[in-house]
Amino acid sequence: MKKHYVVIGILVVIMLGIIITTKIVNKGDAEVKFKVLESSEIPEKIKEILPKYLSEEKALTCRLNDEIYVVVTRGEKRTGGYSVEVDSIIKEERGEGEFDITVIAKYSDPDEDDIVTQGFDYPFTIVKTNLDEMPKSINLQVKYED
């Protein structure tokens, strides 16, 4: 009978260890809520600065009227059929009120047999976040969609 209590005790200690380790590793990471903007919803100021970044593959943030936007660009593509969408945004606390964000983006490429427009294309997406402050840095993590 004592063996059962010892085994149960060990299991409880292991479970607590897993929970505490997960909390320490995640350090308060949280998913950021966002809304994907349609072309008509993109603020004029962002439309003005966007061409400067379209040829690069990157994620960047913009503050406009106390709103924080995230722009993800895929760079120049020789044909149509390429796309980018924001899958999630993770806020990673740095301490002292500072934080970084990681943007997880899904890239989609055309199949070899797809009929696509001929001409250069610059895929991008813009999302409006629920962030109150600008991040210290932004990281782009890419997942390719099949």
Helices and strands as residue ranges (DSSP letters): H 2-26, E 30-32, E 34-36, G 39-41, H 44-49, G 50-52, E 57-64, E 67-74, E 77-79, E 83-95, E 98-108, E 118-121, E 124-129, E 138-144
